[in-house]
């Protein structure tokens, strides 16, 4: 009987290439009218979905209808959301946009507007920009967030479009190296603001995903720099590692779901500083970015995600949080730096006696490196100097004295990734291929 019921529920689907969409439904296909749903936003960083965050999403539907919209893939979310997470909902329907004609299809528009939860799947955010911007689908999403007041979520590309500012490249995806060396790189061809998703939870916020896994902090930092430059306003950012999600409640609290400390499931909350002069010092086409502002151009609160989602950040003041640590991020001549900070006090700067390596001071090559790293200094310090290598979470991996003008670290056994190299009180981010 269970097998028969499952086949019956999953078997209802319709598709028509003439209509420009394909859809799949499990559950009751009739609309359930309810007013018990709750508003909010779910931002998921891609990769494997976090079950606890997705349960949070489903619970906000209050037993109503869940709609998934996407531009690729098929019905992979249907059974997962309908029966595998243990939260009762009336139906789950996946709608794939096969071409632009679906954006004006009466059935598609109606089903989106009837949803008690809307979730935007991963894929290519440029597809969403092309298929939904300035048409009835954009209107329907904005209606759900601002008038009906349901919870809307997205993962990967779905998360990428949910800020009031957004990055939707039409060609290649921008790397951090490209962004920092040229903030106006061709792959930043679409960086928009206030003309797509109208999301009152995320004003002046640009998101990013697959964060540490794809080394995207440098490009995200550049997005904030461009937004300050292009629009003359403070900019903000939220980023998630894979399998990590930020669940934003109606009161503006962003709870972080993940499985830390077993995994490096972190979310990042970025805020450009509020000094008298906040704009980047150098931001020109074809020129490496400099945005320093006293080593505090951007204040960042890094929060580990937990199963219970009990670590949080307050998006009302962008100052108050629980369970995270503060950092300062800045860039000199295209060289990106992340350093610990005591707090997130707006306009605070750090003591510049602990700089990132300057060219004339300490030289490190090559960076990125493959097997070994050569460190040179112009003169031997009269004080004892140690070399330390740490991972991004501050765990010490290697320490040795530095008593000559040059030394070589053999690091072939390290996995690929980024590390902190600290010489005395100076630090540099290095990357192993």
N, C-alpha and C positions, 0 to 999 in steps of 0.2 A: 504494500500500500504506500509506503514511503517513497519507493522508487517511482511508482506511477505518478504520485503527486508532484515529485520533483520534475519529471519529464513534462507534465502538464504546465507547470508554472514557467519553466524555462523555454518551453517550445513556442510560446506566442511571440512572434516577431513579424515585422513587416519591413520591406525595403522597396525602394523605387529609385532607380538612377535618374528617372525623369524628374523626380522631386528633389534630387540633390542630397539626399540623406539616407542613412540606414539606421534602424533602431532595433533594440532588443529589450524585452521587459520580463521581469520576474515579479510575481505577486499579482494583485488585483489591478487590472488596467483602467478601472474607473477612478476618477479623481476623488480623493478623500478630503473633505472640507473640514479643517480644524483651525483653531486659533491659539493652540497651546504651544506652538513652536517658539523658539527663542533665537535672537539674532546673534551674530558673531562672525568671525573670520578665522579660517584655518589655513595656515601657510606651511606646506610640507616640502622638504628639501629635495625630494626625488629618491630614486632607488627603491628599496623595499618599503612598503607602507608601514607606518607605526600603528599597530593594532589599537593601542590605548588612545591615541589621538583620533583615530577613525571612530572609535566607540563614542568619544566625546562629540564628534560630529553627528553621529546618528541619533544620539540621545536628544539633540536639540531639535530634531524633526518631530518629536512627540508622537511617534507612531504614524507620521504622515508619509508623503511620497518623496523619494529621493531621485533626482535626475542627474545623470552624468553627461557632460558634453565634451566632445573631443573632435579632432580632425584626422586621427589615424587610430589603428587598433580596432578592437571590437568590444565584446561584452565581458572583458576580464574582471570588471568590478561587480558585476551583477550578483553572482552567488556569494562572493566574499562579503558584500555589504548586507545582502538580504538574509543570510542564514549562518554565516561562519563566525560572526562576532558576537552573537547572542543578544543583539538589540532588536526589538520588534519594530519593523516599519511596514507600511502598507504596500509599497512597491519600490522597485529599483528599475529605472529605465536608462539605458545608455543610448545616446543619439550621436552618431558620427556624421559630421558635415563632409559630404563628398564633393560639393562645389558650392559656389556662392548663392545658387538659387535656394538653398535650404534656409538662408537668412531671412527670406520673406515668405517662407512656407507657413501657412496658418496653423497647422498641427504643431510644428516645432515651436513656434512662438508661444502657443497656448500651453504646451506641456512644460516649457521652462517657467512660465509665469505661475503655473499651478504648483510648483515644487515647494516643499517645506524645507528641503536642503538641496543646494546645488553644488556640484563638485566638478571642477575642471581638471581633466586628466593631463598627463604629460604629453610631450610631443615637441612641436616647433612653435614657439610663441609668435613667430611671424605669420604662420597660418592663421592663428587666432586674430591677429591684427588685420590681416587681409579679409578674413571671412566675417568678422563681427563688428569692426569699427564703423561708426557712423551709419548704422542700420538698425533694424528692429531687435537684433540680438543684443547689441550694446544697450539699447533701451530696456530690454527685459532684465538683463543682469542688474542694471542700475535701479530698476523698479524693485527687484527682490531685496537689494541691500538697503535702499533708502525709504521705500514706502511700505512694502510688505513686512520687511524686517526679519528675514530669515537668516540662517547661517550659510555663507558661501565659502567654499574652500577650493584649494588648488594645489597640485603637486608639480614640481619641476616647472615646465612651461606654464602650467596653470597658475602656479604661485607667481611667476614672473610678471603676469599682467595685472595682478590684483592691487598694486600700489597706485596711488594717484600719479606717480611718476613711473615710467616703465622703459625697459630696454627690449626692443624687438628687431634684431638684425635681419636684414633681407638677404645677406650673403653668409659669410663665415662668422662663426662665433668668436668674439673678441677674447684674446688671452690677456693675462695681467701684464706680460712683458710688452705686448703691442700697445696697451692702453697707457702704461707709464712712460713709454718712449714717445708716444704721440697721442695726446688726449683727443685728437680729432681724426684718428685712424678711420679708414674707410669702413671698418666693421662697427663703427659707432654711428652708422647712418641714420638709425631711428632711435633717438632718446627723447621721449616725449613727456609731457606733463599736463595734467588737468584737461585732457581732451579725449579720454577713453573711459576707463572704469572710474566712476565717481564714488570713491570709497571714503566715507567720513572717519573710518578707523585709521586710515593711513595717508593723511595729508602730507605732501612733500616727501613721501617715502618711496624709494626705489628698492626692490627686493633682488636677491640673488640666491642661487641654489647650487647643490652639489659642491659645497663651498670649499672645504679643505681638500676634498677628494680631487678637485680640478684646479686647485690653487687660484681661486677667484678673488681673494681679498684685495689684491692690487687693482684689479679692474673695477671692483665695486667702489673702492676708494675714489677711483677716477670718475665714476658716474656721479658721485657726490660733488666732486670738484667741478665737473661740467654743469651740473644743475645750478650750483652757486653762480658760476660764471654766466650761464645762459639766461637765468631768470632773476638773478639778483636777490635771492632769498636763501635762508638757511635750508640745508637739505638733510635728509635722514635716510637710514637704511635698515633693513632687516634681512638677515641671511640665515640659512639653515644648512647644516651638513645633511648628507643622505641619511634616511631613516630617522630624521629628527623633524619635529613640527612645533610651530608656535600656534597655540589656540588662544585667540583674542576674545575675551568675554565682553559682554555689553558694557561693563564698567571700565573698559580700557586696559584691563590687566592681560598681559601676554604670558600665558603659562607654557612652559617648554617641556614637551614629551620626548623621551628617548630612553636609552638603556645604559646611561653612564652610571658607574665607571667601567662596566664591562666593555663598552664601546665608546669611541670618541664622538658622542652625540652632542654637539654644541650648536646653540643658536647665537647669533651676533646682532646686537643693536647698536647702530652707528648714528652719531649725531655730530654734524659739523659744529665747530666751536662758535661761541657768541661773543668773541672779542670785538673791539671797535672796527677792526678790519678783518673780515673773515675770508675774503676771496683768495684764491691761490696767488702766490707771488709771481709765478711764471706759468702761463697756460696759453700756448700758441700752437698752431698747426705745425707739425713736423719737428717740434721741439720737446725734449723731455720735460715732464711735469715737475714743478717745484711747488709744494704746498706744505709749508713747515709750521708757521705761526707759533714759534716757541716750542717746537716739538709736540704740539697739541692741536694740529689742524682738525683732527677728528677724534672725538672721545668714543670709546667702544666698551660696551658691557657684554662680556662673553659668559653665557649661561649654559651649564650642563643640563641636558634633558633627563628626566627621570620617569619611571613607570607611572608614578602618581601625578606627575606634572606639578610638583609642589615648588619648583623654582620658577620665578616669574620676573617680569619687568613691567613697570607702569608706563604706559604710553600716554598718559595724561600729562605727566611732568618730564618724562624721559630722564629721570634722575634716580627714582626709587626702584630697588630691585632686591631679590633674595636669592642667595646661592651662587651668584656669579662673581666675577672679578673685573676690575676696570683696567683698560689699557689706553694708551695714546698711540695714534697712528699718524705718520707724516711721511713726506717724500722730499728728498733733495735730488735734483737733477736726474729724476727717473728712478732713484734708489729708494725702495719702499722699506719702512721701518715700523716695527710694532714693539712697544716697550710698556712695562708695567706702570700703572698709575695708582696713586693713593685713593683717588675718588673720581667721580664724574662731574665735579664742580664746573659749571659752565664758565669759560674764559680762563680757567686755571692753566698755567704752563708749568713745565718741569724745569729743574735746574739743568742747565746745559753743560754741566761738567761730566755728564755721562752720555757722550754723543755716539751716534753710529760712526763707524770707521770713516775717517776722512782720507782722501787720496794720499796726502802727504804724510800721513800718520802710520796707518797699518794698511798693508796691501795683501789681498787674498786672491788666489787664482788656482785653477779656473773656477768660476761660479756661474752656472751649475758645474758640478764636478762628476767624475765617473768613478775613479778608484781612490785618488789621493787629493789632498788639499794642501797647497803651499802657502805658508803665512810668513810675511816679511815685515820687519820694522826697521826704521832708519837707524835707530840707536838703541843700545841695551839700556833698559831702565835701571836706575840706581835702586829702585824698590823691587821687591819680589813680585814677579808677574806670572800669573798662571793662565794657561789656555784651558777653557772648558767648552765642551760640546753638550748641548741640551736638546731634547726634542721640543716640539711646540708647546707641550704642557708643562715644561720646566723641569723634567726629570733629567738628572745628570747621567750622561752616557760615557764621558771621558774627561779626565783632568790630568794635566801635566804641566811642569814649569816651563817657562819660555825665557831662556837665558842666553839666546844667541840672536843674531839678526835675521835668521831664517830657519824655519823648521817645516817638516813635512808630516802631515797626519795621514796614515794609511787607513782608509775608511771603506775598503771594498766590501766588508761584511755588513755594512749598514743597508737597510732596505731603501728603495727610492723614496724621496719625500723631502720635506723642508726641515731645517734644524736651526737652532741658535748657536752661533760661534761667539764666545765671549773671551776677550783678551783683556785682562785686568777689569776695568769698569766699562769697557767699550764692547759693543755688540753689533753683529751683522747677521742677517738671515741668509743662510746658504742652502743650496738645493742639490740633492743627489739625483742623478738621472736614473 
